[in-house]
Amino acid sequence: MKINEKTYPTIEDLISLPTLSSINISDDGKNIAFVKRTADWKDNTYKNQIWIYEKNKGECFALTEGTSPLWSPDSGQLAYLRCVGGGNQIFVESFGGDNRVQITDEKEGVSTFKWNPAGEGLYYIAPSKESGEIKKRRESYGDFHHVGKEYRNHSLYYIDSRKDSVVHQLTDGLDFHIHEFEISSDGKKAVLMTAPSPDMGDFFNQDLYMLDIEAGDLRKLNIDKLLGGSVCISPDGSQICYSASIKEKEFYKKHIQDSTLEVYDLHTRKQTQPLTNFDSTVLPLRWTTKGILMRWQDKTNVHLGLLSEDGTVERISKDGFILDSSITEGGNHLAYTKAIPNETFEVYLDDKKITDENSFFKGKLKSNREIISWKSTDGLEIEGVLSTPAEFDANKKYPLLVINHGGPAWASFPIHSGCFNEKYPIESFIEKGFIVLEPNYRGSSGYGNDFLKANYRNLGIGDYQDVISGVDALVDKGIVDKDRVGVMGWSQGGFISAFCSIYSDRFKAVSVGGGITNWRHHYVNTDIPWFIRMHLGNDPWHDPEIYERTSPMTYIKSACTPTLIQHGEVDVRVPITNAYELYQGLKDMEVETELVVFKGMAYSSEQPGMNVAVMEQNLRWFSRYILGEGTK
């Protein structure tokens, strides 16, 4: 009997949970635009719709389909991206009127855009035009940098939205691809975050350029750091701030990257890092007249703060997980999306909640989610999220499921289990009688740079110690049946799950989703081999032993756990060869196994029906092999 006859959300409910993103506040602080993503079951797809909140009316309403809304500097117009003919184009409409105009007509679509500070036009990024020089290079070399890989560098463009709609190409795409950009407040300069190509292999070759927009002059900044995230320009245009590695690029060819904020003075060319004691998740969001708006993770909270010129940080958010944020130029008004424990995300304006997304769960039970901690076998303190039923009995021994997050530089959070989760139906597991542990194993983000690097040359082995010590802590507490424990995870979490199940006999069932199974083979097939060198300290040719010691397949002869293998057919990050090797190895060892390949899927699917199938397979697998359902 359920509490008041309520039930937990179904798998379809969990997949239907709306997600909020791309929040943007008008500079007068009166209106907010954000995107709500919902499942369209009829067309088996997800739809993105732009919503508006009007402060004067205190109401939210749906405006149109689209993404990436941006208010104009005068707060009177809204620009956004909308898919037309297979590519995203920029649209602009006057707020409060019916004037909707398509601004761009790029054949291959627009990836991102920003307003001219005067509100007269828009800068945007789109694939470079096939100029004579580009065509000549392509014919001569096949492509610019990576033989056999097709790509088109993205360039910066400008279009005046008031008159003739003439497009001005500001960079030619010959020498670099633009990932991110920012425009100075006077509209005279642009800072470009670039790489030689969009290929992930060029991660180590990212650079920053300053563009004099009127003169067309480009200047490459002498910054020998790994770059990432966003970049912003000070209000007076004299400095830029960006996310950068703490040390020079060369060091990270064989070491795990740690990052911080870096400030570059465009006049003196001096670089400073004011926050090296902060977690590597710290990112600059916007440089206001009150300081730099920044976001960082602190264990299972994600905060906002303002960094002042003297290096002090004023935290301006309360505990919870802040996903997106937007601040006015003067720093007087702030909007953000935030989730608190056991709830989904809501929109806030100046700390006041203005949406009611959690009404989605009205009439439903929810698992209890709490942070617990334990000591790993080497004494390292590990945290995790424990989910228990609404009617939890501390005197009962429950079957336990362990879910390992991906990354590894990510974490599990105590917000509602349906957030960031299209693979594992935690609420359905709870309804079946399981409790669920999500460990934030060594290498997880938010616990400081030493913890981030604690799995260096110790992948799999250290992870297993963190996971099994968490299991043992719950067994010792008397709430877990040690003979009914399962483990699962996707991507890096899939690797950890494969390692746990093959390396030991402690688990009764396992699900490996999109997981790495053999580092040496994975190294030559993934699009990010540099990630493996960072974590294992070398390539497989110079240090084959570390690749062997940390690979699940090394221990395949000891495999005994029934294993479900799920993998996306076109996953380039973790290619499907990993799944084939594990499947064949388990078959040869006569271990019960099932391989499911999801056609057309990479890491995740844009089809809600396919995500339901992933969840249902996991629910059936653990219900069968741990609870005994469906067996004679």
TITOR-268164 format. One record per residue (C-alpha): residue in three letters; z, y, x. Coordinates in steps of 0.05 Angstrom, whole numbers, padded with zeros to 5 digits, always signed. Layout:
ALAZYX ...
//
This chain:
MET+00000+00000+00000 LYS-00020+00068+00028 ILE+00023+00130+00026 ASN+00012+00159-00044 GLU-00049+00113-00048 LYS-00086+00155+00003 THR-00135+00123+00053 TYR-00158+00141+00122 PRO-00226+00174+00133 THR-00284+00124+00132 ILE-00334+00119+00189 GLU-00383+00159+00147 ASP-00329+00211+00137 LEU-00317+00216+00213 ILE-00392+00224+00227 SER-00396+00276+00171 LEU-00341+00319+00202 PRO-00373+00388+00213 THR-00372+00418+00283 LEU-00369+00493+00298 SER-00402+00526+00358 SER-00437+00588+00386 ILE-00387+00639+00359 ASN-00407+00713+00368 ILE-00370+00775+00347 SER-00404+00841+00331 ASP-00384+00897+00379 ASP-00352+00937+00323 GLY-00307+00877+00310 LYS-00325+00873+00236 ASN-00369+00811+00232 ILE-00372+00742+00264 ALA-00430+00694+00267 PHE-00422+00620+00284 VAL-00460+00555+00277 LYS-00438+00497+00233 ARG-00469+00429+00248 THR-00468+00378+00191 ALA-00497+00309+00178 ASP-00558+00306+00133 TRP-00555+00235+00108 LYS-00618+00240+00067 ASP-00661+00257+00127 ASN-00616+00219+00176 THR-00608+00279+00222 TYR-00561+00336+00237 LYS-00572+00407+00211 ASN-00549+00471+00244 GLN-00534+00529+00198 ILE-00512+00600+00217 TRP-00451+00625+00180 ILE-00427+00697+00175 TYR-00356+00723+00166 GLU-00349+00794+00139 LYS-00281+00822+00157 ASN-00284+00876+00103 LYS-00295+00824+00048 GLY-00254+00769+00082 GLU-00308+00718+00064 CYS-00353+00668+00100 PHE-00423+00651+00076 ALA-00483+00611+00101 LEU-00540+00654+00125 THR-00597+00609+00148 GLU-00615+00549+00191 GLY-00612+00565+00265 THR-00571+00566+00329 SER-00546+00615+00382 PRO-00532+00677+00339 LEU-00524+00743+00376 TRP-00507+00810+00345 SER-00546+00871+00369 PRO-00507+00923+00410 ASP-00503+00969+00349 SER-00477+00911+00306 GLY-00532+00923+00255 GLN-00578+00864+00269 LEU-00571+00790+00283 ALA-00617+00751+00329 TYR-00618+00675+00331 LEU-00660+00615+00349 ARG-00696+00575+00296 CYS-00742+00515+00305 VAL-00814+00530+00287 GLY-00869+00479+00301 GLY-00826+00438+00348 GLY-00798+00495+00391 ASN-00743+00546+00383 GLN-00765+00618+00370 ILE-00724+00682+00366 PHE-00714+00713+00297 VAL-00682+00779+00281 GLU-00656+00803+00215 SER-00621+00866+00192 PHE-00552+00852+00169 GLY-00544+00868+00095 GLY-00619+00868+00083 ASP-00676+00819+00073 ASN-00715+00839+00134 ARG-00725+00774+00175 VAL-00776+00777+00231 GLN-00799+00724+00279 ILE-00800+00758+00348 THR-00827+00705+00395 ASP-00884+00655+00391 GLU-00874+00614+00454 LYS-00915+00550+00454 GLU-00859+00509+00486 GLY-00802+00548+00455 VAL-00745+00592+00479 SER-00682+00562+00512 THR-00635+00622+00512 PHE-00638+00698+00502 LYS-00598+00763+00505 TRP-00606+00833+00475 ASN-00628+00892+00515 PRO-00564+00935+00520 ALA-00599+00990+00482 GLY-00616+00942+00426 GLU-00691+00956+00433 GLY-00714+00887+00453 LEU-00694+00818+00478 TYR-00695+00782+00545 TYR-00706+00707+00541 ILE-00719+00644+00581 ALA-00779+00601+00567 PRO-00826+00556+00607 SER-00869+00593+00656 LYS-00941+00608+00639 GLU-00993+00565+00675 SER-01018+00619+00722 GLY-01074+00607+00772 GLU-01024+00600+00829 ILE-00980+00551+00791 LYS-01041+00510+00772 LYS-01065+00509+00844 ARG-00998+00485+00869 ARG-00994+00432+00815 GLU-01063+00406+00832 SER-01046+00405+00906 TYR-00978+00372+00903 GLY-00974+00337+00836 ASP-00911+00378+00823 PHE-00872+00426+00865 HIS-00813+00386+00890 HIS-00807+00317+00859 VAL-00868+00272+00862 GLY-00877+00233+00799 LYS-00833+00278+00756 GLU-00864+00326+00707 TYR-00830+00392+00693 ARG-00844+00466+00682 ASN-00799+00518+00713 HIS-00769+00569+00664 SER-00780+00643+00674 LEU-00749+00708+00648 TYR-00787+00748+00595 TYR-00777+00812+00557 ILE-00803+00832+00489 ASP-00794+00898+00452 SER-00772+00880+00382 ARG-00789+00949+00354 LYS-00863+00956+00365 ASP-00924+00918+00392 SER-00887+00853+00411 VAL-00921+00852+00479 VAL-00888+00799+00523 HIS-00872+00818+00594 GLN-00861+00760+00643 LEU-00809+00785+00694 THR-00807+00724+00740 ASP-00866+00679+00756 GLY-00835+00610+00760 LEU-00866+00595+00827 ASP-00803+00589+00869 PHE-00747+00575+00821 HIS-00725+00553+00752 ILE-00675+00598+00714 HIS-00614+00563+00683 GLU-00573+00624+00663 PHE-00578+00700+00666 GLU-00541+00764+00650 ILE-00564+00836+00640 SER-00525+00895+00667 SER-00496+00943+00616 ASP-00546+00998+00636 GLY-00604+00949+00628 LYS-00629+00961+00700 LYS-00609+00895+00733 ALA-00608+00822+00717 VAL-00571+00767+00753 LEU-00606+00699+00752 MET-00574+00631+00764 THR-00631+00588+00791 ALA-00652+00523+00823 PRO-00719+00503+00854 SER-00732+00461+00791 PRO-00697+00439+00727 ASP-00690+00370+00758 MET-00616+00349+00765 GLY-00632+00330+00837 ASP-00633+00404+00853 PHE-00560+00413+00835 PHE-00543+00427+00909 ASN-00598+00478+00914 GLN-00576+00529+00862 ASP-00578+00603+00881 LEU-00563+00671+00851 TYR-00616+00726+00850 MET-00611+00799+00831 LEU-00672+00827+00795 ASP-00687+00902+00793 ILE-00719+00901+00724 GLU-00758+00966+00730 ALA-00783+00957+00801 GLY-00791+00881+00796 ASP-00755+00870+00862 LEU-00718+00804+00872 ARG-00661+00795+00921 LYS-00630+00728+00937 LEU-00555+00731+00946 ASN-00526+00697+01007 ILE-00478+00649+00973 ASP-00468+00581+01004 LYS-00430+00550+00946 LEU-00443+00501+00890 LEU-00454+00541+00826 GLY-00444+00526+00753 GLY-00425+00551+00685 SER-00439+00623+00668 VAL-00447+00689+00706 CYS-00427+00759+00685 ILE-00435+00830+00711 SER-00380+00883+00715 PRO-00387+00942+00667 ASP-00407+00989+00724 GLY-00458+00940+00751 SER-00426+00937+00821 GLN-00400+00865+00819 ILE-00415+00797+00790 CYS-00370+00739+00773 TYR-00389+00665+00769 SER-00362+00595+00776 ALA-00367+00569+00848 SER-00342+00513+00892 ILE-00281+00531+00934 LYS-00315+00508+00999 GLU-00387+00511+01024 LYS-00441+00465+00995 GLU-00445+00418+01055 PHE-00373+00395+01045 TYR-00387+00369+00975 LYS-00443+00322+00997 LYS-00387+00272+01010 HIS-00328+00301+00971 ILE-00310+00313+00898 GLN-00324+00385+00877 ASP-00268+00433+00861 SER-00286+00501+00831 THR-00258+00570+00819 LEU-00280+00640+00800 GLU-00316+00679+00853 VAL-00330+00754+00852 TYR-00388+00782+00892 ASP-00392+00856+00909 LEU-00465+00877+00906 HIS-00454+00936+00953 THR-00411+00905+01008 ARG-00436+00834+00995 LYS-00365+00810+01002 GLN-00343+00747+00964 THR-00272+00737+00939 GLN-00238+00680+00902 PRO-00177+00708+00866 LEU-00156+00644+00830 THR-00158+00585+00878 ASN-00092+00560+00848 PHE-00124+00551+00779 ASP-00153+00486+00751 SER-00226+00474+00767 THR-00244+00482+00694 VAL-00237+00558+00698 LEU-00300+00594+00674 PRO-00317+00668+00668 LEU-00342+00686+00598 ARG-00351+00762+00596 TRP-00332+00822+00639 THR-00301+00873+00593 THR-00271+00941+00608 LYS-00203+00907+00604 GLY-00220+00851+00652 ILE-00257+00786+00657 LEU-00250+00740+00597 MET-00239+00670+00625 ARG-00225+00601+00598 TRP-00189+00543+00631 GLN-00156+00477+00615 ASP-00082+00464+00626 LYS-00069+00390+00614 THR-00088+00381+00540 ASN-00091+00455+00523 VAL-00150+00501+00534 HIS-00132+00574+00542 LEU-00164+00643+00544 GLY-00141+00699+00590 LEU-00162+00766+00620 LEU-00167+00771+00695 SER-00152+00842+00720 GLU-00175+00875+00784 ASP-00109+00861+00818 GLY-00118+00786+00808 THR-00066+00777+00753 VAL-00083+00738+00691 GLU-00058+00756+00621 ARG-00061+00695+00576 ILE-00086+00718+00508 SER-00087+00653+00468 LYS-00034+00606+00441 ASP-00031+00531+00453 GLY-00088+00489+00427 PHE-00160+00473+00447 ILE-00206+00534+00449 LEU-00278+00513+00449 ASP-00320+00576+00441 SER-00301+00649+00445 SER-00332+00719+00440 ILE-00301+00786+00458 THR-00324+00857+00446 GLU-00347+00900+00505 GLY-00283+00941+00504 GLY-00240+00879+00499 ASN-00208+00902+00433 HIS-00230+00845+00388 LEU-00233+00770+00402 ALA-00262+00713+00362 TYR-00256+00639+00379 THR-00257+00568+00353 LYS-00193+00529+00363 ALA-00163+00462+00344 ILE-00089+00447+00344 PRO-00058+00377+00347 ASN-00086+00329+00296 GLU-00133+00380+00266 THR-00207+00398+00273 PHE-00233+00466+00296 GLU-00225+00531+00257 VAL-00253+00601+00270 TYR-00203+00655+00288 LEU-00210+00731+00291 ASP-00157+00768+00330 ASP-00112+00706+00323 LYS-00121+00702+00248 LYS-00152+00638+00220 ILE-00212+00655+00177 THR-00240+00587+00159 ASP-00212+00525+00125 GLU-00248+00467+00158 ASN-00188+00422+00154 SER-00194+00419+00078 PHE-00245+00365+00097 PHE-00186+00317+00103 LYS-00154+00335+00036 GLY-00131+00271+00002 LYS-00138+00231+00066 LEU-00088+00200+00113 LYS-00089+00219+00186 SER-00063+00182+00246 ASN-00005+00213+00285 ARG-00029+00236+00353 GLU+00020+00252+00408 ILE+00020+00262+00484 ILE+00057+00209+00523 SER+00065+00199+00598 TRP+00079+00143+00647 LYS+00079+00127+00721 SER+00018+00091+00750 THR+00029+00035+00801 ASP+00027+00085+00859 GLY+00076+00133+00825 LEU+00023+00182+00800 GLU+00043+00211+00732 ILE-00010+00198+00679 GLU-00014+00227+00609 GLY-00050+00200+00549 VAL-00059+00209+00474 LEU-00025+00156+00431 SER-00050+00148+00359 THR-00004+00112+00310 PRO-00007+00101+00234 ALA+00022+00149+00184 GLU+00075+00096+00168 PHE+00090+00077+00240 ASP+00145+00025+00251 ALA+00177+00031+00320 ASN+00206-00039+00313 LYS+00138-00071+00304 LYS+00092-00097+00358 TYR+00022-00072+00344 PRO-00046-00094+00372 LEU-00069-00040+00421 LEU-00138-00011+00435 VAL-00149+00031+00498 ILE-00206+00083+00495 ASN-00227+00112+00562 HIS-00260+00181+00560 GLY-00323+00196+00600 GLY-00331+00245+00657 PRO-00290+00230+00696 ALA-00277+00306+00696 TRP-00261+00309+00622 ALA-00199+00290+00582 SER-00174+00263+00516 PHE-00139+00314+00471 PRO-00089+00308+00414 ILE-00135+00344+00365 HIS-00164+00304+00308 SER-00194+00238+00331 GLY-00261+00254+00299 CYS-00273+00313+00347 PHE-00319+00298+00406 ASN-00324+00226+00382 GLU-00386+00194+00355 LYS-00372+00125+00384 TYR-00303+00099+00367 PRO-00273+00103+00297 ILE-00200+00114+00315 GLU-00179+00127+00242 SER-00212+00061+00221 PHE-00177+00025+00279 ILE-00110+00053+00254 GLU-00125+00031+00183 LYS-00139-00039+00209 GLY-00070-00042+00240 PHE-00083-00022+00313 ILE-00051+00033+00352 VAL-00096+00070+00403 LEU-00083+00096+00473 GLU-00130+00146+00506 PRO-00109+00153+00580 ASN-00123+00215+00620 TYR-00133+00174+00683 ARG-00137+00203+00754 GLY-00199+00246+00760 SER-00190+00276+00691 SER-00197+00351+00683 GLY-00140+00399+00669 TYR-00087+00369+00713 GLY-00101+00408+00777 ASN-00149+00398+00834 ASP-00107+00345+00870 PHE-00107+00302+00808 LEU-00182+00315+00799 LYS-00195+00286+00868 ALA-00145+00229+00864 ASN-00199+00178+00848 TYR-00238+00194+00912 ARG-00265+00128+00941 ASN-00221+00093+00890 LEU-00263+00089+00827 GLY-00248+00030+00783 ILE-00188+00006+00822 GLY-00146+00070+00812 ASP-00172+00075+00741 TYR-00149+00004+00726 GLN-00080+00019+00753 ASP-00073+00080+00709 VAL-00097+00042+00647 ILE-00057-00022+00656 SER+00007+00016+00673 GLY-00001+00054+00608 VAL-00009-00011+00570 ASP+00052-00040+00605 ALA+00093+00023+00587 LEU+00078+00012+00513 VAL+00093-00063+00519 ASP+00159-00047+00553 LYS+00175+00001+00497 GLY+00168-00057+00448 ILE+00112-00028+00405 VAL+00052-00068+00433 ASP+00035-00142+00431 LYS+00013-00155+00503 ASP-00032-00213+00480 ARG-00072-00168+00433 VAL-00101-00112+00475 GLY-00174-00087+00478 VAL-00209-00034+00519 MET-00271+00008+00509 GLY-00307+00071+00532 TRP-00374+00105+00542 SER-00409+00128+00606 GLN-00354+00135+00659 GLY-00307+00107+00606 GLY-00355+00048+00599 PHE-00352+00037+00674 ILE-00276+00037+00672 SER-00276-00011+00613 ALA-00324-00058+00649 PHE-00281-00056+00711 CYS-00216-00067+00673 SER-00243-00128+00635 ILE-00277-00162+00695 TYR-00223-00144+00747 SER-00167-00174+00705 ASP-00152-00221+00648 ARG-00105-00174+00611 PHE-00153-00155+00556 LYS-00174-00198+00497 ALA-00238-00159+00480 VAL-00279-00103+00512 SER-00335-00056+00492 VAL-00377-00025+00548 GLY-00417+00035+00524 GLY-00470+00066+00569 GLY-00429+00043+00629 ILE-00442+00037+00704 THR-00436-00035+00727 ASN-00464-00035+00798 TRP-00458+00030+00839 ARG-00511+00010+00890 HIS-00564-00004+00838 HIS-00542+00055+00796 TYR-00549+00101+00857 VAL-00624+00091+00861 ASN-00636+00097+00786 THR-00593+00154+00761 ASP-00615+00227+00759 ILE-00550+00248+00794 PRO-00541+00206+00858 TRP-00504+00264+00889 PHE-00447+00252+00838 ILE-00437+00182+00867 ARG-00436+00208+00939 MET-00384+00259+00919 HIS-00338+00206+00891 LEU-00351+00148+00939 GLY-00358+00191+01002 ASN-00425+00165+01025 ASP-00490+00132+01005 PRO-00496+00056+00998 TRP-00537+00050+01062 HIS-00482+00079+01107 ASP-00422+00051+01070 PRO-00442-00011+01029 GLU-00370-00035+01028 ILE-00344+00021+00984 TYR-00401+00010+00934 GLU-00384-00064+00931 ARG-00309-00055+00925 THR-00314-00006+00866 SER-00369-00041+00827 PRO-00350-00084+00767 MET-00406-00135+00783 THR-00371-00152+00848 TYR-00317-00187+00807 ILE-00364-00220+00756 LYS-00342-00291+00774 SER-00273-00276+00746 ALA-00300-00249+00680 CYS-00269-00281+00619 THR-00265-00227+00565 PRO-00312-00225+00505 THR-00355-00163+00517 LEU-00397-00120+00471 ILE-00448-00079+00510 GLN-00479-00018+00478 HIS-00531+00026+00513 GLY-00581+00080+00497 GLU-00652+00058+00513 VAL-00672+00124+00547 ASP-00607+00144+00582 VAL-00628+00174+00648 ARG-00557+00190+00670 VAL-00535+00118+00664 PRO-00600+00078+00661 ILE-00602+00015+00619 THR-00610-00029+00680 ASN-00534-00026+00684 ALA-00528-00060+00616 TYR-00579-00114+00633 GLU-00543-00132+00697 LEU-00475-00138+00663 TYR-00505-00178+00605 GLN-00539-00228+00650 GLY-00478-00235+00694 LEU-00433-00250+00634 LYS-00483-00299+00606 ASP-00486-00336+00672 MET-00409-00339+00673 GLU-00412-00366+00601 VAL-00371-00308+00574 GLU-00383-00289+00501 THR-00425-00225+00501 GLU-00472-00185+00458 LEU-00521-00132+00481 VAL-00543-00077+00433 VAL-00598-00029+00456 PHE-00606+00034+00414 LYS-00679+00053+00412 GLY-00696+00124+00431 MET-00623+00141+00446 ALA-00598+00172+00511 TYR-00523+00186+00516 SER-00516+00199+00441 SER-00560+00199+00380 GLU-00584+00256+00336 GLN-00585+00207+00278 PRO-00520+00200+00240 GLY-00541+00132+00216 MET-00545+00107+00288 ASN-00477+00136+00304 VAL-00449+00099+00244 ALA-00479+00035+00272 VAL-00446+00046+00340 MET-00378+00055+00307 GLU-00386-00003+00259 GLN-00404-00051+00315 ASN-00341-00032+00353 LEU-00298-00039+00292 ARG-00326-00109+00278 TRP-00320-00131+00350 PHE-00247-00115+00359 SER-00229-00138+00289 ARG-00260-00205+00305 TYR-00235-00218+00375 ILE-00166-00187+00369 LEU-00148-00193+00295 GLY-00188-00257+00283 GLU-00229-00230+00226 GLY-00294-00268+00211 THR-00273-00330+00250 LYS-00257-00398+00223 
//
